[in-house]
Amino acid sequence: MSGPKRRRKPAANGTSFGKGQRIDVRMYNVGFGDCLLLRIPTSGGERRILVDCGYHSQGKGEFSDQELVTQIKADLAGEPLHVVIATHRHQDHISGFGETELWKDIAVDEVWLPFTANDAPRDGDQSPHAWRALMEAAHGLLDDKGKLTTQALAALNARDEQDKADVEFMLWNARANAPGINNLLRGMKDADGRPAKRRFLPEDKSRFPSSFVTPALPGAKIHVLGPPRDPKLRKQRKVPSSWASTKRSSAPPPTRSARRFPPSGGSRTTACRRRATARSTTPGC
């Protein structure tokens, strides 16, 4: 990719909200990952929302992280982002936020994150600390080249080679991204140079699902569908029957086409897709 592409005029058949009002969604071809730029009509004029910014190295699309953020800057043409949403910390959703120098030129009013990303909770909830400890433990199972460590290989001795490749794929996606996380938590600023407002969703711990309004999106009401803050609700979570069992089975392993996760060769498709709504704050793929 030689440089950022000029933003194309939205198609004539976009979603309309009255004369001259429409929703414009730019879906960047990141391959295995997500990055969407939304332009929505509000009572205060057009507002711009970016949902995620990343990809998995084994499923790269049209952009590198640097090229992706450069393209976003070109599409914004100096306009600010009113909301940045980072659905969760997996690489295929936040790798581009690690391009901190490029992000210094993009004004951001608010950053929305799941409450599990809060590294300084004020309500005594220890869930974020436990979640980060789990992610760091997963990161420690890989070496600098993204391969399973000797200890991890020993623990998976009964697994076949394809299982090992799938585990490496998933663990790489969950690996630490200190620059990206730090940028989301502390680096982004608004047009006046003040720190962007951070929201760790859901903010209402007593109600689930919950809703809120924000001056960043005048006239809009945001519905937060997850993740739940109440530990009792989280314990009630049921795993869909379509998910693979964690127990070993005597049945033969599924074929490559039947696997839930892309093989290490680099498929650009995934069953894990996120919608550009507040429900995307639920941690997942």
N, C-alpha and C positions, 0 to 999 in steps of 0.2 A: 504494500500500500504506500503510494508515493506521498500522499498528503490528505488532509481532511477533504471530504466531498461537500460540495455546496448543497445546502438544505433544499430538498424538493418541495414544491408547493403541494399542500395536502390534496388528496383526491376529492372529486366533487361529491362522492357518495358517503362522506363521513357522517358520524352521528350528529344530528342537528338539535339545538336547544332554542330554536327561534331564529329570527332573521340575523344572520351574521354571527351566530353562536354555534360552536361545534367543538367536539373533543378531537384533538389531534394526538395520535400515539405513534411514536417512533420506536420501533423494536430493532435494536442493534443486533447484527448477526455476529454474536459472540461464540456460537457453537454450543458447547455444553456449558451453559451458564445463563445469566439473565442480566439485561440492562434495558430499561424502558424509560423514555422521556415523554411525559404527558403534558399537554397544554390544554387546560380546561377553562371554560367560561365561569366567572363568578360575578357577584354583585359589585365587586371592585375591579373588574376587568380580568384579563387573562392571567392565569397563575400557572407556574411551571413546577412539575414534580418529577424527580428522578427516582426510579425504583431499582435499586441494586446496580452494581457496576463490576462485573467480574466474569471469569471463565475458568474452566479446568484445562490444564496444559495438555491433557491427553484427548481433548475434544475441542481444540482451538478452531474458531471460526475466522472471520475476516480481520479481526483486530488483535493486536497485542494490548496490554494494559495502557501503555503510553499512547498508542494510536487511538484507543477507545476514548480516553479522556480528552485528547486533542480534538477528536471529532465532536464530542459533546460541546466543547468550548466553541467550535466553529458553528455548530447548530444554534447555540445560545446567542452568538454574535454580541457578546457584552451584556446580555440580559442576565439577571440573577435567577437562581433557583429558589423558589419559595419553600419547598420541602424536599429533603433528601431522605429516602426510606431505605434502610439496610435491613432486609428481612431477617438475616441471621449471619453468623460469622464464617460460613463455609467459603472456600476460595472462589468457587464458581459464582459467588454473589458479591464478594467484597474485594477481590484482588485489585481492581482498578482504583480503589480508594487509597491504595498505598502509594500512588503517584502524587506525593504531597506537594512537590514544587508546582505542578500543573494546577492543583486544586487551589493554590493561593490566589489564582486569578479568577476564580469562580465564586461569586458571592452567594451565600446560603443563609436563609432566614431561620429555618428549623431543621433539625435532624431527628428522625424517628427511629427508635431501636427497640427490640424486645427487652423486657425488664431484666432478662438474664445477662444483658450486656453491661448493666450498671456496675461499675467497679467500686462505687461508694454509696451503697443504699443507705437511706436514712431511717428506714422503718424497721431495721433489725432483721430483715429477711436474709437468711444465709443461702438461699437457693442460688443466687448468682455466683457466689464463691464456690459452691459445690459444682456448678456447671463448668466454670472455668478450670477447676482442678481436673475434671474429667477430660476436657479438651486437651489440657497440657499433658495428661497421662497418655492420651492417644497419640499426641505428637511425638512423645518419647519412644514410640515403637518403630519409628522410621529413622534411617540414617540420613546423612546430608544429601545423598543421591535419590532419596525417596523410596528406598528399598527397606524391607523389614529387617530389623536388627537380628543378631544371632539369637538373643533371648526370645524374641517374638517368633522366629522360625521354629525354635525348639517347642514352643507352646502350641504351634500349629502343625506339629509333625504328622498328624493323622490326616491333614488336609491335602487335597490334590493341588497341582500347580495352578489351575485356573482359580481355585478358591484363594490362593495366596495372591494372585494378581488382582483379584477383586478387592481383597482387603487392602492392598497397597493403594489402589485407586481411591477407596473411600477415606483411608487415613490421610493421604496427601490432601484431599479436599478439606479435611478438618484441621490441617496443620496451622500452627500459629502464624499470624500476619500482624506483627506488632505495628508497623507503619500505618497499615490500613485501619486497624482498631483505634490507634491513637488519634488518627486524623478524624475519625467519626466521633470520638469522645471529646476531643479537645482542639482539633486543628481548624475546623471550618469556621469562617466569619462572615458576617453580613456586609452589605455595601458600605456601612459606616465603620467597618473594622472591629465591630464588637463580636464577641463569641456568639455563634449561632445557638439558639435555644434548643436544648436537648429534651426530648420526651422519651421516657422509657415506658413502653406500653405493655399492658394496660395501666394507666395511671390510677384508675379507680380500683382499689383492691377489694372493695366491698361488693362490687357488682360485676357479674359476668354473664353474657357479654356486656360491654360498656360502650359509652359514646362520649364524644367531646366535640367542642368547637374551638377554632383557633383563628386569630386575626390574619394568619398567613393565608387562609382560604376563606375569605368572607362569604357568608351565606351558605357554606357547606357544613354538613354534620358528618363526622367521621365515626364509623362503627368499628370497634375493635373486637374481633372474634377470637383472639388468642394471642399468646398462651395464657392460660388461667393463672392468677396469682395465688389462689387458694390451694394449699397443699392437698386438701381433701379431694378437690376436683381433679388435680393432677394424678392422684393415685387411682382414680376411677377410669383413667384412660385405657381403652381397650385396643389391642392390636388387631387390625383388619385381618380376616381369614386369608386374604390374598397374599399377605406377606409371608416370606419364607420362614419356616420354623427355626428357632435357635438350637433345637436339638438335632443331633446327628441322626440320619436316617439310613436304612439299609437300601433304600431305593437308589438307582443310578443318578448321578448329577444331571441337572437340566442341560439341555443343549445351549450353545452360545446364543441362539436367537431367543431362547426362553428366559434368559437371565434378566433380573431386574436392573442390574447395573451394567454399564458399557464395559466391554472387554478392554484390556490394556492397549489394544491396537488403536483406540481412539474413535469411538462412535460419536457422532455429533447430535444424537438424539437422546432423550431421556424421558422416563415416565414421570420425573419430578418437575413439574411446571408450577410456577407461581402466578396468581392473578394479581393485577395491579389494583388491589384493594387492601383495606386494613387487615384482612385475614392473613396477609402475607407475613405478619409478624410472628406467625407460628414457626418455631424452629423445625427444620426438616432438611430435605435434600438440597 
